[in-house]
Amino acid sequence: MEFDSLIYAKHVADAILQSVSDSMATKSCEDSEISQLSQCGDESGAVMLKLIAIVAILLSGVAGIALPLVGSNRQLLRTDGNLFFAAKAFAAGVILATGFVHMLPDGGAALSNPCLPDAPWSKFPFSGFVAMMASLFTLLADFLGTQFYQRKQVERKVSQEEEGLLASNQIEEGDHDGKVFGEEEGGGMHIVGIHAHAAHHRHNHSHGKNACDGHSLKGHSHGFGNGEEDEDHQPGSVRHVVVSQILELGIVSHSVIIGLSLGVSHNPCTIRPLIGALSFHQFFEGFALGGCISQAQFKRLSTILMACFFAITTPLGIGIGTGIASLYNHNSPRALVIEGMLDSISAGILVYMALVDLIAADFLSKRMSCNVRLQVVSYLALFLGAGLMSSLAIWA
């Protein structure tokens, strides 16, 4: 019995190793690209189209991300204006469609390709599972990042308030002999008294008659009321800092894949429609990311670095893909597995960011609920952005 179990375990191990070996093979398993290339055009024309794509996509990305950053000081494009709000909704629709209509199906097609061994790739929907796990890990990163920045912000505020209270108490000691809450016999203030006194200074009430009236005022409110929501939507809030960083991670990860896929292609018929589609896609993704960066109010150097990193990622991917086109076989099982996994991960991140941190955060806010005109325009922009980006799947 033990001998039979050992033989069975050996067969299972051999099957797994063989499946892994077949999945990591680098030889081409289909020649559809070659046959299509012979019907479409010359390979030298593809290089010129790639150069055009690099310039067009770079300019689109720069324009998209620079518009909200440069225009944040202009009345028309202020990050707290209705026009920016509607444009951001359009960009959120573009990102959502990118995840659902472009990245996730591409990941599924790659991981279910007949070139891959049946086990395990045809036995389990890996693309959906990987996208789901990517969304959950993005949620975890979102939560941990928010907690980290909130803790730092609270510690900084408490430290500043304690320093101010200590200074004011030292001045007041010469004026009267009375004690404030928490003061000890020696004239100093116990740390518990400092925290209590600081908490008292932070405790203010909202003066609005209702939710919409309160939204228009700049007063503070309880942490458990709507004031917390308003605070999260204020420029420079912790949420904007975390959202902008995670959104850039998701956009950059799939931009690399898009750039490499275009760069390694030898087919002008494939590259030509991608130029317009990716330029459109890059512009509005840049606009959404630029809006988040502008609202986060990073330092100038951090803003420039994040903007440049986004703008050059896809063109850099195209350049790298062009350089390795003669060595890289994107029809090999290894390439299919890598591209499928990365596409699925990118889809999960983008879908989460679009639904949770862009759409839900804005569309469920007090500002939206108090402005019917903004609701109508934003929903139209959202569906229009998602529809237009989805329609690009016909060509790209």
N, C-alpha and C positions, 0 to 999 in steps of 0.2 A: 504493500500500500504506500509506504513512504517512497519507494523507488518510483512508482507511478506518479506520485505528487511532484517529485523532483523533475521527472521528464516533462510533465505538464507545465511546470513553472519555467523550465528552460525554453519550451516552445513559445510561451507567452513573452518571455524576455527577448527571444529572437525576433518575434513578430514586431515588438515595439521598436527594437533597434533597426529593423528593416524599414519600418514606417518612417522613423526619424531620418534614416539615411536617404530614403526616397524623397522625403520632403525637403531635404537640404541639398538635393542635386542641383547642379548648375547648368546642365545641358538643356537646350531648348526642347520643348515638347510639342511645339506647333510652329508652323511657318506662315500664319495668317498675315503677319506684318509684312513679310517678304512678298507674298503674293499680292497684297493690297498695294504695296509700294510700287511694284512693277506696273500696276494699272493706273496709279495716281500721278506719278511724276518722278523727278530726279531727286536723288539724295542730297545733292549740292544745294538745291533750293531750300531744303529743310534747314540748313545752317543759317542762311540769310533770314528765314522766318524766325528762327530762335533769337537772333540778334534783335530783330524788331520786337519780339515778345519781351525781351529783357528790358528794353527802353520803355515800351508802352506800359508794362506792368509796374515798373519802378516809378514812372511819373504818376500813374494812377494811385499807387500806394502813398506816395509823398503828398499828393493833393488831398487824398481822403483823410489822412491822419493830421495833416497840417491845418485843414479847414477849421475844425473845432478848437484847435490849440491857438491858432493865430486869431481866429474870430471871437474868442471868448471875451475880448475887451470891446467888441463891437456890439452895438445895440441889437442888430439883426440876428447875430449868431451867439448871443450870450447863452451859457449853459443853463440858465434858469428861465430862458424864454420859451414860448410855445412852439416856435419854429424849430428850435433845436430838439425839443421834446418829440415832435412829429417825425423829424428826420432820423432821430435815434430809433424810433419805432420801425421805420422803414428798414434801417440797417439791421435791427434785430430780426426782422422777417427774413432778410437775406442770409443771416448767419444760421437761423433755424432751418431754412431750406438747404443750405450747404450741408448741414449735418444729416438731415433725413433723406434728402433726394440725391445728393451727390456722394458723400463720403460713405454712408452706411451701405448703400447698394454696391458701390465699388468694392468695399471690403468683403461683402458677401459673395460677390462674383469671383474675387480672387481666391477666397478660402474654399469655395465649392468648385473650383476649376477641375475639369476631368484630368488634368495633368497631375494633380495631387493624388496620393494613394487613398483608397476608399476609407481605410481606417487610419486615423480617426476623423478625417476631414469631412467625409460625407455622412458620418454617423451622428454628428452633433452640430447645432447651429452656432458655430464659434463667433461669427461676426456680431450677432445680437448679444451673446453672452459677454463678449469682450467690451462692447459698447456700454452695456449695463454696468459692468464692473468699473469701467472708466468714469461713468456718471457718479457712481457711489463714492469712488475715491476722490473725485472732484468735490463732492459734498463734504467729505472728511477734511480735505485740504482747505475748503472754504471755511468750515467751522473752526479748525485749528488756527488758521490765519487770522480770522476775526477775533478769536479769544486772545491770541498773542498781542495783536495791535491794541485791543481794548485794554488789556492789562497794562501795557506800557503807557497808554494815554491816561488811564486813571492814576497810575503811580506818579506820572509827571504833574498832573493837576493837583493831586493831594500834596505833593512835595512843595509846589509853588504856593499853595494856600497856607500850608504850615509855616513856611518861611515868612509869608506876609503877616500871619497872625502873631508869630513870635516877635517880629519887628514892631508891630502895632502895640503889643502888650508891653514891650520895653519902654515905648514912648509914654504909654498911659500910666506906668508905675510912678512917674514923677508928678502926675496930676492929681491922683486920688489914691486912697488906701484901700478901696473896695476890691474885692476879688471877683474875677469872672469865673464862670463854670469850669471846674477842673484845675483851678489854681491851687498850688500847695502852699504850705506855711512859709517856705523859703522865698516865696515871691515868684517861683517858676511855675510853669504850667505842665501838668502831667500829660503824657502822650495821649491818654484816653480823652482828656479834656480838649486837646488840640483837634483830634479826629471828630469829636462831637461838635465842636464849634465850627469846624470846616464843613461838616455835613449840614449844619444849620444854615450856613451861607449858601450852600448849593440847593437848598430846598425852597423852591418857588412854585407858585401856582399859576395856571393858565387863566387868562382873563377873557377868553372868547365866550360868546353866548352859546355857540354850538360848534360842531366840528369844523365847518367851513369858515366861520368867523375866527376861530382859533388859529386856523391855518394861515390866515392873512396877517396875524400878529407875530411879533418877534419875541414874545415872552417865553419863559421857560415853563415846563410842566413836570409832573411826576414822572419818574422812570417807568412806571407801569401804565402810563396813559399814552395818548397819542403823541405826546411830546417826544417820546423815544423814537417813534417813526419819523417825525420831522427831523430829529437830530441825525438819524442815519442818512437822510436825504440832503443834508446840508453839504455844501462843497467842503472837501477836505476831510469828510467823515471816514471812519474806519472801514465801512462797507465799500466805499468807492476805492480805497487803497487796495483792498483784497481783491475786489472784482476786477480791477484793471490788470492786476498781475496775473490772475488765473486766466482771464480772457486772452491776454497776450500769449500765455503758454499754449492754450488750445489753438489759437490762430496760427502761431508759429509752427506748431507740430504738423499741422496738415498742409501748411504752405510749403514746407520742405518736400513733402511727398508730391504735391502738385508740381513743384518746380522740377524735381527729379524725373517725374513721369514725362513731362514735356521735353526735358532735355535729352533723354535717352531715345526719344522717338526719332525714326528716320523718315517718317511719313508726312509730307507736306499737307496732305488732306486732313490729317489729324491735328496738325499744329495750327493751321490757318483759323479754324473756328474757335480754337482755344484762346487766341490772342484777345479777341473782343470779350469773350465770356469771362476770362480771368481778370481782365482790366476792370470790368464792371464789378466783379466779385471783390477785387482787391480794394477798390475805391470805397465801397460801403462798409466793408469790414474795417478798413482804416478809419472811417468816420465814427463807427461805433466805439472802436478802441480809443481813438483820440478824444471822444467825448468823455469816456470813463477816466482817462488820464487827466483831462482838464478838470473834471470834478474832484479828483483825488488831490489836486494841488500839490504835486510833487515839486521838489526843487528843480531848478532849471536844468541842471546836468542830468538828473534822472529822467526828466521828461524827454530831453534830446536823445538820450541813449535808448529809451524804450521806443521812441518814434523811429529812429534809424534802424533799430533791430528788426522792427516789423517791416519797414519799407524794403530792406535789402534781402529778406529771407527767401522770398520766391525767386527773384532774379538770381540770387546766389545759387539756389537749387537748380535753376535752369543751366547756369554756367557749369556747375559740377556735373550735371547730367550730360551736357554736351561733351565735356572732357572725357568722361568714362563711357561714352556711348559705344565705343568699339570694344570695350572690355565687359560691359554690363549687359547681361541677357535678361531682360525683364519678363521673358516668357518661361524662365526656368522655375522649377518648384520652389527653390529657396527664395527667389525674388517675389513670387506670388504669396508665400507665407508672410514674408516681412511686410510687403505692401498691404496685404489684407489686414494684418494685425494693427499696423499703424493707422490705416484708414478707419478701422473700427474704434480704436482708441480716440482718434480725433473726433469722430462722430459723437461719441459719448460725451466728450468734454464740451463740444459746441452746442449740443442739444441741451445739456444741463445749463450752460451759461446763458443761452438764449432764453430758455423758459423761466429759469429761476431768477437770475441776476439782472436780466435786461427787461424781459416782458413783465413778469410778475411784480418785480420791484417797482416798476413805473406804473403799470396799469392798475395795480391794487393800492396805489398811494392815495393819500388824501387829496392831493392836488388834482388827480384825474377825476376822482369822485365829485369834486366841487366845480367842475368845468365841463358842461355838456358838449360844447363846441370842440374842446380839446379831445374829448372822448371819441367823437365821430371822426375827426381828422386823424387821430392816432390809430384807430382801428383800421381805417381805410389804408393808411400808410403801411401798417403791419401786414395786411393781407396782400397789398400791392407788391411789397418787397418780397414776400414769400412766393407769390405767384410768378413774378418776373424771374427770380433766381431759379425757381423750379423749371420754368420754360426753357432755360438755357441748357437743361439736360438733353434737349433734342439735338443740340449741336456739340455739346461737350459733356 
